[in-house]
Amino acid sequence: MRVKQLSLDIDVRKHLKKIGVDAGGLNIMSAKAKQYLISIDGLSSAGANVLKQDALSAGAELAVPKGTVMSIKSHVNCLLIVTKKQLKHLSIKELTQPYGLKEVAHQLQAILKSEKPKSCKVMGVINANDDSFFEASRFKSKDALEKIEKMINEGAHIIDVGGLSSRPGSKPISAEDELARVKPIIDHLENSDLLTKARFSIDTYQALVAEYALSKGFHIVNDIQGLESDALCEVVAKYDAEVVIMHMQGSPETMQEKPEYEDILGEIYTFFQERIAKAHHFGIKKIILDVGIGFGKSLEDNILLITHLEHFLRLRKQVLVGASRKSMIDMISPSTPQERLGGTLALHLAAVKNGAGIIRVHDVQEHVQALAIRKALEI
């Protein structure tokens, strides 16, 4: 006989199948095994006391501050510790309760509906400029095609082509100048078979540039301004393209000058809600969300976003993370962009664990290999 402790990250359903549990017991047992830690901030003390009793009666637990039962404070922050089965029960029961618990119930239901993706796609980066922060990502004309083909052969699902640097401190350029940078690459792609081997994304917030790329067979617009431009919305809708809505505080010129948030998770969540609504207004149906690592964020902000990506899955959209070789790695482990592959892999693997469905990278082969090893470890 052998007894061993399993990781909390184990795919319980897969393990139940492996040991031969009958089909009828799979859903019941896997729901009991899946555990959630849910932070509920600003709940009224009265609501916390009701939820505490309901949680205990369901076999769950609600951690509350000392003195909550006496309502010493009008509102408190709580931590709900609950299995999937218990969460389903509470998400229904609290719909009939007062003290703001109906809204809590709706949020619990949203959490139940959000699921981490089963796999992660790799987006390779091609920069058609002379000032992107990582020199090895810069390509022009036919040289770019060789790199693109290499990335596809290494396993890239998406290729992201951009002509404008968005590194901290960079300055904007005209749409005409930006198009002049990417047009040779787009034209060469149009005359190759590479457009059929992967999906192609244009990294721009300019309608003129997006229109040209989409008219030549590109599939995605990667917008660091998160659909701020109505003209860009119209172009994306016209071609029924997919769009990446990224969050950025400020502009590339100023975004890293003491970025501040009162509640970064809540503020970005609200931003995404508003921009998703705008996308729908223009008829845009296919949406990816990017929390904008390094775009108006402190080191602490970036870490918080990567560790809490699951928060944004409640919006039922695929989440993209791009931390490749960025300066947050240097803040943790002093290094140049050329020396940050190890840190990049660590950040992206954490992002995938926490719900990222796409990672935007400079180093495709290394990421494809890392994801394959991660997959093999899911026993």
C-alpha positions in Angstrom: 0.0 0.0 0.0 1.2 3.5 -0.8 -0.2 6.8 0.5 0.8 10.1 -1.2 -0.3 13.7 -1.0 -1.5 15.3 -4.2 -1.0 18.9 -5.3 -3.9 21.2 -4.9 -3.4 22.1 -8.6 -4.2 18.6 -9.7 -6.9 18.0 -12.3 -9.2 16.1 -10.0 -11.6 15.1 -12.7 -8.8 13.5 -14.7 -7.6 11.6 -11.5 -11.1 10.4 -10.7 -11.4 8.9 -14.2 -7.9 7.4 -13.9 -8.9 5.4 -10.8 -12.2 4.3 -12.4 -14.9 6.4 -10.7 -18.2 5.9 -12.4 -19.7 8.6 -14.6 -22.4 9.5 -12.1 -19.9 10.3 -9.3 -17.5 12.4 -11.4 -19.5 15.7 -11.2 -20.4 15.2 -7.5 -16.9 14.4 -6.4 -15.0 16.9 -8.5 -17.4 19.7 -7.2 -16.5 18.7 -3.7 -12.8 18.8 -4.4 -12.6 22.1 -6.2 -11.9 24.9 -3.7 -12.2 28.6 -4.0 -10.8 31.5 -1.9 -13.1 34.5 -2.6 -12.4 38.0 -1.2 -15.5 40.1 -0.5 -14.6 43.7 0.4 -17.0 46.3 1.7 -19.8 44.0 2.8 -22.1 45.3 5.5 -21.6 43.7 8.9 -25.2 42.6 8.9 -24.6 40.9 5.5 -21.4 39.3 6.7 -23.1 37.8 9.7 -25.9 36.3 7.5 -23.4 35.0 5.0 -21.2 33.6 7.8 -24.2 31.5 9.1 -25.2 30.4 5.6 -21.6 29.4 4.8 -21.3 27.4 8.0 -24.6 25.6 7.4 -23.3 24.6 3.9 -20.0 23.3 5.4 -18.0 26.3 4.1 -16.3 29.1 6.0 -16.4 32.9 6.0 -13.5 34.6 7.7 -14.5 38.0 9.1 -12.7 40.6 11.3 -12.9 40.4 15.1 -16.0 42.2 16.3 -18.1 41.7 13.2 -20.8 39.8 15.1 -21.2 43.0 17.3 -21.3 45.2 14.1 -18.4 47.3 15.5 -17.8 48.5 11.9 -20.6 49.2 9.4 -18.7 47.4 6.6 -16.0 44.7 6.6 -13.7 42.7 4.3 -14.2 39.0 4.3 -12.7 35.8 2.9 -15.0 33.0 1.7 -13.4 29.5 1.8 -15.7 27.2 -0.2 -15.9 24.2 -2.5 -17.5 24.4 -5.9 -20.6 22.5 -4.5 -20.9 24.9 -1.6 -20.4 27.9 -3.9 -23.3 26.7 -6.1 -25.5 26.5 -3.0 -24.6 29.9 -1.6 -24.9 31.6 -5.1 -28.6 30.6 -5.0 -29.4 31.0 -1.3 -28.0 34.6 -1.1 -30.3 35.8 -3.9 -33.1 35.9 -1.3 -31.0 37.6 1.4 -30.9 41.3 2.3 -27.9 43.5 3.2 -26.3 43.5 -0.3 -26.1 39.7 -0.5 -28.1 39.6 -3.7 -25.2 41.3 -5.5 -22.8 39.0 -3.8 -24.8 36.1 -5.2 -24.6 37.4 -8.7 -20.8 37.8 -8.3 -20.6 34.2 -7.0 -22.5 33.0 -10.0 -20.1 34.9 -12.3 -17.2 33.1 -10.6 -18.8 29.7 -11.2 -19.3 30.5 -14.9 -15.7 31.6 -15.4 -13.2 28.8 -16.2 -9.5 28.8 -16.9 -8.6 27.8 -20.5 -7.5 24.3 -21.1 -4.6 25.4 -23.2 -2.6 28.6 -23.9 -1.7 30.1 -27.3 1.6 31.7 -28.1 1.8 35.1 -29.8 5.1 35.9 -31.4 6.3 39.6 -31.6 7.6 41.2 -34.7 8.5 44.9 -34.5 9.0 47.0 -37.6 10.7 49.9 -36.0 14.1 51.0 -34.7 13.3 51.9 -31.1 11.4 49.0 -29.5 13.0 48.2 -26.1 14.2 44.7 -27.2 16.6 45.0 -30.2 16.3 41.4 -31.2 12.6 41.8 -32.0 13.2 44.5 -34.7 12.8 43.3 -38.3 12.3 44.9 -41.7 10.8 43.6 -45.0 12.0 40.1 -46.1 14.0 39.6 -42.9 10.8 39.7 -41.0 9.3 36.9 -43.1 12.2 34.6 -42.3 11.7 35.3 -38.6 7.9 34.8 -38.9 8.3 31.5 -40.6 10.7 30.4 -37.9 8.3 31.4 -35.2 5.4 29.5 -36.9 7.6 26.4 -37.2 8.5 26.7 -33.5 4.8 26.6 -32.7 3.5 30.2 -32.6 -0.3 30.3 -33.0 -0.4 34.1 -33.6 2.1 36.6 -35.0 1.8 40.2 -33.8 3.3 42.8 -36.2 3.7 46.4 -35.0 5.4 49.6 -36.3 5.2 51.8 -33.3 7.2 51.4 -30.1 5.1 51.6 -27.0 8.0 51.4 -24.5 7.9 53.8 -21.6 8.9 57.3 -22.8 8.3 56.6 -26.5 6.6 59.2 -28.6 3.7 58.7 -31.0 4.1 58.9 -34.8 1.6 59.6 -37.6 -0.6 56.9 -39.0 1.1 57.4 -42.4 4.6 56.9 -40.9 3.5 53.8 -39.0 1.9 52.3 -42.1 5.1 52.9 -44.0 6.9 50.8 -41.5 4.6 47.8 -41.5 3.4 47.9 -45.2 6.5 46.1 -46.6 6.0 43.2 -44.2 2.3 43.0 -44.8 2.8 43.1 -48.6 5.4 40.3 -48.4 3.1 38.2 -46.3 0.2 38.7 -48.8 2.4 37.1 -51.5 3.4 34.2 -49.3 1.6 31.2 -47.8 2.4 32.2 -44.2 -1.0 33.9 -43.7 -2.6 30.4 -43.9 -0.2 28.9 -41.3 -1.0 31.1 -38.3 -3.3 34.0 -37.3 -1.9 37.5 -37.8 -2.4 40.5 -35.5 -1.6 44.1 -36.2 -0.4 46.0 -33.2 -1.9 49.5 -33.7 -4.4 52.0 -32.5 -4.6 53.8 -35.8 -7.6 53.0 -38.0 -5.5 53.6 -41.2 -3.0 51.0 -40.3 -5.6 48.5 -39.1 -7.6 48.8 -42.2 -4.6 48.1 -44.4 -3.6 45.0 -42.5 -7.1 43.6 -42.2 -7.7 44.1 -46.0 -4.6 42.0 -46.7 -5.6 39.0 -44.6 -4.8 39.9 -40.9 -7.2 38.6 -38.3 -6.7 40.6 -35.1 -6.2 44.2 -34.1 -4.0 44.5 -30.9 -5.0 48.0 -29.5 -2.9 49.3 -26.6 -5.5 52.1 -26.2 -8.3 49.6 -25.7 -10.7 50.8 -28.3 -10.5 54.5 -27.4 -10.8 55.4 -31.1 -14.3 55.2 -32.7 -12.7 55.0 -36.1 -10.8 51.9 -35.1 -13.9 50.3 -33.8 -15.6 50.9 -37.2 -12.7 49.2 -39.0 -12.6 46.2 -36.7 -16.4 45.8 -37.1 -16.2 46.2 -40.9 -13.9 43.2 -41.2 -15.5 41.2 -38.4 -12.0 41.0 -36.9 -11.0 40.1 -33.3 -9.7 42.8 -31.1 -7.3 42.9 -28.1 -8.5 45.5 -25.6 -5.5 46.5 -23.5 -5.6 48.6 -20.3 -3.1 51.5 -20.1 -3.0 54.3 -17.5 -1.9 57.4 -19.4 0.2 57.2 -22.6 3.6 55.6 -23.3 5.3 58.9 -22.9 4.0 59.4 -19.3 2.6 56.1 -18.1 5.5 55.1 -15.8 5.6 58.5 -14.0 4.2 57.3 -10.6 1.2 55.3 -11.7 -1.4 55.1 -8.9 -4.6 53.2 -8.3 -7.0 53.0 -5.4 -8.2 49.5 -6.4 -6.3 48.3 -9.5 -8.3 45.1 -9.9 -11.6 46.9 -9.6 -10.6 49.8 -11.9 -9.3 47.6 -14.7 -12.4 45.3 -14.4 -14.7 48.4 -14.8 -12.5 49.6 -17.7 -13.0 46.3 -19.5 -16.7 46.3 -18.8 -17.0 49.7 -20.4 -14.9 48.9 -23.4 -16.6 45.6 -24.0 -19.9 47.5 -24.0 -18.4 49.9 -26.6 -17.2 47.0 -28.7 -20.7 45.5 -28.7 -22.2 48.9 -29.6 -20.1 48.9 -32.8 -20.8 45.3 -33.6 -17.5 43.8 -32.5 -18.1 40.3 -31.3 -14.6 38.7 -30.8 -12.7 40.2 -27.9 -9.5 39.4 -26.0 -8.5 41.3 -22.8 -5.0 42.4 -21.9 -4.3 43.8 -18.4 -1.4 45.8 -19.8 1.6 44.6 -17.8 4.0 47.5 -17.6 1.6 50.0 -19.1 1.1 52.5 -16.3 1.7 49.9 -13.6 4.2 49.7 -10.7 6.0 46.5 -9.9 3.5 45.7 -7.2 0.6 46.4 -9.6 2.1 44.0 -12.2 2.6 41.2 -9.7 -1.0 41.7 -8.4 -2.4 41.5 -11.9 -0.5 38.3 -12.8 -1.5 36.6 -9.5 -5.1 37.6 -9.8 -5.8 37.1 -13.5 -8.7 34.8 -12.6 -10.6 37.9 -11.4 -11.0 39.0 -15.1 -12.2 35.6 -16.3 -15.6 36.5 -14.9 -15.9 38.7 -18.0 -16.0 35.5 -20.0 -13.3 36.6 -22.4 -9.9 35.2 -23.2 -7.1 37.0 -21.3 -3.7 37.9 -22.9 -0.5 38.6 -20.9 2.6 40.1 -22.3 5.4 40.4 -19.8 8.2 39.3 -22.2 11.6 40.7 -21.1 10.0 43.8 -19.5 11.6 46.0 -16.9 9.6 44.5 -14.0 12.0 41.5 -14.2 14.9 44.0 -13.8 13.2 45.4 -10.7 13.2 41.9 -9.1 16.5 40.6 -10.5 18.8 43.3 -12.1 19.2 42.5 -15.8 19.2 43.9 -19.3 16.4 43.0 -21.7 18.8 40.4 -23.3 19.2 38.7 -19.9 15.5 38.3 -19.0 14.4 35.1 -20.7 14.3 33.2 -17.4 12.2 35.8 -15.7 9.9 36.0 -18.6 9.3 32.3 -18.5 8.6 32.4 -14.8 6.1 35.3 -15.2 4.3 33.7 -18.2 4.0 30.3 -16.6 2.5 31.9 -13.5 0.1 33.9 -15.8 -1.0 30.6 -17.5 -1.6 29.0 -14.2 -3.8 31.9 -13.2 -5.9 32.0 -16.3 -4.0 33.5 -19.3 -5.1 32.0 -22.6 -2.6 33.8 -24.7 1.0 34.9 -23.9 2.8 37.5 -26.1 6.4 36.6 -26.4 9.7 37.4 -28.1 11.0 33.8 -27.6 8.6 31.3 -29.2 10.5 28.1 -29.0 11.4 28.4 -25.4 7.7 29.2 -24.4 6.3 26.4 -26.5 8.7 24.0 -24.7 7.9 25.4 -21.3 4.2 25.0 -21.9 4.7 21.4 -23.1 6.6 20.6 -19.9 3.9 22.3 -17.8 1.2 20.3 -19.6 3.2 17.0 -18.9 3.3 17.9 -15.2 -0.5 18.0 -15.0 -1.1 14.5 -13.8 
